[in-house]
Amino acid sequence: MRSIRKPHKQLTALAAKNAIVPGKYFDGNGLYLLVKASGAKQWIQRITIRSKRCEIGLGSYPLTTLAEARDRAYENKRKALRGDDPLTARRRQKAILTFEAAAREVHKVNLPTWRNEKHGKQFISTLETYVFPKIGKIKVSDVSSADILAVLSPIWLKKAETARRIKQRIGLVLKWAIAKGWRQDNPIDAIAQALPKQEKTKAHHKALPYSNIRNFLSVLDQSAASRSVKLALELTILTACRSGEVRLAVWEEVDLTLKVWTIPASRMKAKQEHKIPLTPRMVSILQQAKELFGDTGLIFPGAKEGKPFSDMTMSKLVKELGFDVHVHGFRTTFRTWAQERTNIAREVVEKALAHTIKDKAEAAYARSDLLEKRRDLMERWEAYICQRGAKIIALS
């Protein structure tokens, strides 16, 4: 048992309890009980830290007992004698954020880097739903692997994709805490063996068979939907673009003379510039948009001036038209048509979809954007949709 040098008149638990006269009641190691005129009591320690005398609050009485106050005072004195600064360490500890506050800070710091507004919202909304209620109030320095397991275990198999994303987001917050000097480890690394193996099943977006694409566009044309949304959805199908690439398109990206639409890297999933050859129908859609909405800013504006329509608008319209498919699925429709109804090379189709080449060696040599070959491909796709049969090259 460790020994503490005792003063001539050391406090007792009973003496601390009965101390009611305002003043200072000394114990040892600089520790004393401060009794205020209001009757409130607080433990204070006088200590010399790096040749400077100061006082440190050790907690209020009776929430902090005499024994606990003595332990803290002894530990502070031990650190001070060793040359450490317990006061600064305590201030740093107080500065450490809770997991929720840290996560919101990480979200704020990374906001400019999200691919789009939707990804930024998803990051924080999933944490608000599944994480903050369980570990949000815990200091980020104290979050353990057991805490993370308590969050992930209930959803790990039931909502596999969501759980994986939450795991990655928790890990990102804890990495930030390590960079801040608030912790040394990332408990995410320790839970892999504690979670059951998930089935590797990838949910594919529902796609429309290419044989039904003409009927879909006919129904779309006859619908009472917003002209801006209808034109945007048709252009999405014709270009095989992702919906966000079309929704956020601006006139500065389009050259109607050269018939090329250049989407900057900052708006592409792969963070690489993507050029799209414009076919006659694409040009016609763009010219209609120009007549309706002007030739500056967003090509397909939403209801609020200067703002695009939401990412759910096109999806909602497709469902309202009676088609149980996803807007992203039209890219699959295009790809399936290209594979089954043309003899176009695979790399041309992949380039049209703005897919990256995963093989690094192959990617190093595949530097051409294949623009003219893709122009031929997109003209054939348009010809199929618009029923100009002479342009279709069937393999069957």
C-alpha positions in Angstrom: 0.0 0.0 0.0 1.3 3.4 -1.0 2.0 5.9 1.8 1.1 9.6 1.9 2.9 12.0 4.2 0.4 13.1 6.7 0.1 16.7 8.1 -0.1 17.3 11.9 -3.9 17.4 11.7 -5.3 15.4 8.9 -8.9 15.6 7.9 -11.4 12.8 8.5 -14.5 11.9 6.6 -16.6 13.0 9.6 -14.7 16.3 9.9 -15.3 17.0 6.2 -19.0 16.3 6.7 -19.3 18.5 9.8 -17.3 21.4 8.4 -19.9 24.2 8.2 -17.9 27.3 9.1 -16.6 29.1 6.0 -12.9 28.6 5.5 -10.2 26.2 4.5 -9.8 22.8 6.1 -6.3 21.4 5.2 -5.4 17.7 4.7 -2.1 16.8 3.0 -0.3 17.2 -0.3 -1.7 20.7 -0.6 -5.2 19.4 -0.4 -7.9 21.4 1.5 -11.6 21.6 1.7 -13.0 25.0 0.9 -16.3 25.8 2.7 -18.0 28.8 1.1 -20.4 31.2 2.8 -23.3 29.6 0.9 -22.4 26.2 2.5 -21.1 24.8 -0.7 -17.9 22.7 -0.3 -15.1 22.1 -2.9 -11.8 20.3 -2.8 -8.8 22.5 -3.8 -5.1 21.5 -4.2 -2.3 24.0 -3.9 0.6 22.7 -6.0 3.8 23.9 -7.6 4.0 23.0 -11.3 7.3 23.8 -13.0 8.2 26.3 -10.4 4.9 28.1 -10.6 2.4 27.9 -7.6 -1.2 27.4 -8.6 -4.5 25.8 -7.4 -6.4 23.0 -9.0 -10.1 22.2 -8.3 -10.6 18.5 -7.6 -14.3 18.3 -7.4 -17.2 19.3 -5.1 -18.1 17.7 -1.8 -19.9 15.3 -1.2 -19.9 14.1 -4.9 -16.1 13.8 -4.5 -15.3 12.0 -1.3 -12.2 12.7 0.9 -10.6 9.5 -0.3 -11.1 10.4 -3.9 -9.8 13.9 -3.4 -6.7 12.5 -1.7 -6.1 10.1 -4.6 -6.3 12.9 -7.2 -4.1 15.2 -5.1 -1.5 12.5 -4.7 -1.5 11.7 -8.5 -1.2 15.5 -9.3 1.8 15.9 -7.0 3.5 12.8 -8.4 3.1 14.1 -11.9 4.4 17.6 -10.9 7.5 16.1 -9.2 8.1 14.2 -12.4 8.1 17.4 -14.4 4.6 16.9 -16.0 1.9 19.5 -16.0 -1.4 18.0 -14.6 -3.2 21.3 -15.0 -2.6 21.5 -18.7 -3.4 17.8 -19.1 -6.7 18.4 -17.4 -7.5 21.3 -19.7 -6.8 19.2 -22.7 -9.0 16.5 -21.4 -11.8 19.0 -21.0 -11.3 20.2 -24.6 -11.9 16.7 -26.0 -15.3 16.6 -27.8 -18.0 14.0 -27.5 -18.3 11.6 -30.4 -21.3 13.5 -31.7 -19.6 16.8 -31.6 -16.5 15.3 -33.2 -18.6 13.7 -35.9 -20.3 17.0 -36.7 -16.9 18.7 -36.9 -15.6 16.0 -39.3 -18.7 16.4 -41.4 -18.2 20.2 -41.5 -14.5 19.8 -42.4 -15.2 17.4 -45.2 -18.3 19.1 -46.6 -16.5 20.7 -49.5 -15.1 17.3 -50.6 -18.4 15.4 -50.8 -19.4 14.3 -54.3 -22.7 16.0 -53.9 -25.1 17.4 -51.3 -26.8 14.0 -51.0 -23.6 12.2 -49.8 -22.9 14.9 -47.2 -26.4 14.6 -45.8 -26.2 10.8 -45.8 -23.0 10.9 -43.8 -24.5 12.8 -40.8 -28.1 11.3 -41.1 -26.9 7.7 -40.7 -24.9 8.7 -37.6 -27.9 10.6 -36.2 -30.1 7.5 -36.6 -27.9 4.7 -35.5 -24.8 6.1 -33.7 -25.5 9.2 -31.7 -28.3 7.7 -29.6 -25.9 5.1 -28.3 -22.4 6.6 -28.2 -23.0 10.3 -29.1 -22.4 11.6 -25.5 -19.2 9.5 -24.9 -16.0 11.5 -25.3 -14.4 10.5 -28.6 -11.3 9.6 -26.6 -13.2 7.0 -24.6 -15.1 5.2 -27.4 -14.2 1.5 -27.3 -14.6 -1.4 -29.6 -17.4 -2.6 -27.3 -19.2 0.6 -27.9 -18.9 0.3 -31.6 -20.1 -3.3 -31.5 -23.2 -2.2 -29.6 -23.9 0.1 -32.6 -23.2 -2.3 -35.4 -24.3 -5.7 -34.1 -28.1 -5.0 -34.4 -27.9 -3.9 -38.0 -24.8 -5.8 -39.3 -26.8 -8.5 -41.0 -30.2 -6.9 -41.3 -28.9 -3.7 -43.0 -25.5 -4.8 -44.3 -24.7 -2.0 -46.7 -25.8 0.7 -44.2 -23.8 -1.0 -41.4 -20.7 -1.1 -43.6 -21.0 2.6 -44.3 -21.6 3.5 -40.7 -18.5 1.5 -39.7 -16.5 3.4 -42.2 -17.9 6.7 -41.0 -17.2 5.9 -37.3 -13.6 5.0 -38.4 -13.2 8.3 -40.1 -14.3 10.2 -37.0 -11.9 8.2 -34.8 -9.0 8.8 -37.3 -9.7 12.5 -36.9 -9.5 12.2 -33.1 -6.1 10.4 -33.5 -4.9 13.3 -35.6 -6.0 15.7 -32.9 -4.0 13.8 -30.3 -7.1 12.8 -28.4 -6.5 9.0 -28.7 -3.7 6.6 -29.8 -5.8 3.8 -31.4 -8.7 3.2 -33.7 -11.0 0.5 -32.1 -12.6 0.0 -35.5 -9.6 -2.1 -36.4 -10.2 -4.5 -33.5 -13.8 -5.5 -34.2 -13.5 -7.3 -37.6 -13.3 -10.7 -35.9 -16.2 -9.9 -33.6 -18.7 -9.3 -36.4 -20.3 -12.2 -38.4 -19.4 -12.5 -42.1 -21.8 -10.7 -44.3 -23.1 -12.2 -47.6 -21.5 -10.5 -50.5 -24.6 -9.7 -52.4 -24.8 -6.5 -54.4 -28.2 -5.0 -54.9 -28.5 -3.9 -58.5 -30.6 -1.0 -59.6 -33.8 -2.1 -61.3 -33.4 -1.6 -65.0 -35.9 -1.3 -67.9 -35.4 -3.8 -70.7 -34.2 -1.9 -73.8 -37.2 -3.3 -75.8 -39.4 -1.1 -73.5 -37.4 2.1 -73.7 -39.4 3.6 -76.6 -42.7 3.0 -74.8 -41.3 4.6 -71.7 -40.2 7.8 -73.6 -43.7 7.9 -75.2 -45.4 7.8 -71.8 -42.9 10.4 -70.5 -43.6 12.8 -73.4 -47.4 12.6 -72.8 -47.1 13.1 -69.0 -48.0 16.3 -67.3 -44.6 16.5 -65.5 -42.5 19.7 -65.4 -40.9 20.4 -68.8 -37.5 20.8 -67.2 -37.7 17.4 -65.5 -39.0 15.7 -68.7 -36.2 17.1 -70.8 -33.6 16.2 -68.2 -34.8 12.7 -67.8 -34.7 12.1 -71.6 -31.2 13.5 -71.8 -30.2 11.3 -68.9 -31.3 8.2 -70.9 -29.8 9.4 -74.2 -26.4 10.2 -72.7 -26.4 7.2 -70.2 -25.3 9.7 -67.6 -25.9 9.6 -63.9 -28.9 11.7 -62.9 -26.8 14.1 -60.8 -24.5 14.9 -63.8 -27.6 16.0 -65.8 -29.4 17.8 -62.9 -26.4 20.0 -62.1 -25.4 20.6 -65.7 -24.7 24.3 -66.6 -24.4 26.0 -70.0 -20.7 26.7 -69.5 -20.1 23.0 -70.0 -21.8 22.8 -73.4 -20.4 23.6 -76.8 -23.3 23.3 -79.3 -21.0 24.3 -82.2 -18.6 21.3 -81.6 -21.5 19.3 -80.2 -19.7 18.3 -77.1 -20.7 18.4 -73.5 -17.7 18.4 -71.1 -18.5 17.5 -67.5 -15.6 18.7 -65.2 -13.8 16.3 -63.0 -15.3 17.9 -59.8 -18.8 16.6 -60.9 -17.8 13.1 -61.9 -17.8 10.1 -59.7 -14.3 9.0 -60.8 -13.1 12.6 -60.5 -12.0 12.6 -64.2 -13.3 15.0 -66.9 -15.9 13.3 -69.1 -16.7 14.5 -72.6 -20.1 13.5 -74.1 -20.6 13.7 -77.9 -24.0 15.3 -78.6 -26.3 13.6 -81.0 -29.0 15.5 -82.9 -31.7 14.7 -80.4 -29.5 15.7 -77.5 -28.8 19.0 -79.2 -32.6 19.5 -79.8 -33.2 18.9 -76.1 -30.6 21.5 -75.1 -32.0 24.0 -77.6 -35.5 23.5 -76.1 -34.1 24.1 -72.6 -32.3 27.2 -73.8 -35.6 28.6 -75.3 -37.5 27.8 -72.1 -35.0 28.7 -69.4 -32.3 30.8 -71.0 -28.6 30.1 -71.8 -26.9 30.9 -68.5 -26.6 28.9 -65.2 -28.4 25.6 -64.8 -29.6 24.0 -68.0 -32.6 22.3 -66.2 -33.5 24.6 -63.3 -35.8 23.5 -60.5 -38.8 25.4 -59.1 -36.6 27.7 -57.0 -34.7 30.2 -59.0 -31.0 29.3 -59.4 -31.5 25.9 -57.7 -31.6 22.4 -59.4 -34.6 20.1 -58.7 -33.9 17.4 -56.1 -32.3 14.1 -56.8 -35.5 12.3 -56.0 -37.6 14.2 -58.6 -36.8 12.0 -61.6 -37.1 8.8 -59.5 -40.5 9.9 -58.3 -41.6 10.7 -61.8 -40.5 7.3 -63.1 -42.6 5.6 -60.4 -45.6 7.8 -61.0 -45.5 6.9 -64.7 -46.0 3.2 -63.7 -42.5 1.9 -64.2 -40.9 0.0 -61.3 -37.3 0.9 -62.3 -34.6 3.2 -61.0 -33.2 6.1 -62.9 -29.7 4.8 -62.5 -31.0 1.6 -64.1 -31.2 3.3 -67.5 -27.4 3.1 -67.6 -27.8 -0.7 -67.4 -30.5 -0.5 -70.2 -28.0 1.2 -72.4 -25.2 -1.2 -71.6 -27.3 -4.3 -72.2 -28.5 -2.8 -75.5 -24.9 -2.1 -76.6 -23.8 -5.6 -75.7 -26.7 -7.4 -77.4 -27.6 -5.2 -80.4 -24.2 -3.8 -81.5 -20.7 -4.9 -82.3 -19.2 -1.9 -80.5 -16.0 -2.7 -78.5 -16.4 -3.1 -74.8 -13.9 -0.3 -73.9 -16.0 2.2 -76.0 -19.1 1.3 -74.1 -17.3 1.5 -70.7 -15.9 4.9 -71.7 -19.4 6.1 -72.6 -20.5 5.1 -69.1 -17.5 7.0 -67.6 -16.3 3.8 -65.9 -12.7 3.7 -64.7 -10.4 0.9 -65.7 -9.5 -1.0 -62.5 -6.4 -2.6 -64.0 -3.6 0.0 -63.5 -1.4 -1.3 -66.3 -4.3 -1.2 -68.8 -5.4 2.2 -67.5 -1.9 3.6 -68.1 -2.2 2.9 -71.8 -5.9 3.7 -72.3 -5.5 7.5 -72.5 -7.8 8.2 -75.4 -11.3 9.4 -74.7 -12.5 7.5 -77.8 -14.8 10.5 -78.5 -15.5 9.8 -82.2 -16.1 6.1 -81.6 -18.4 7.1 -78.8 -20.2 9.5 -81.0 -21.0 6.7 -83.4 -22.2 4.6 -80.4 -24.5 7.3 -79.0 -26.0 8.0 -82.5 -26.8 4.3 -82.8 -28.4 4.4 -79.3 -30.5 7.4 -80.4 -31.4 5.8 -83.6 -32.7 2.7 -81.7 -34.7 4.9 -79.3 -36.1 7.0 -82.2 -36.8 4.0 -84.4 -34.4 4.9 -87.2 -33.8 1.3 -88.0 -31.2 1.8 -90.6 -28.7 2.9 -87.9 -29.2 -0.3 -85.8 -26.6 -3.1 -86.2 -28.2 -6.3 -84.9 -26.0 -9.3 -84.1 -28.8 -11.8 -83.9 
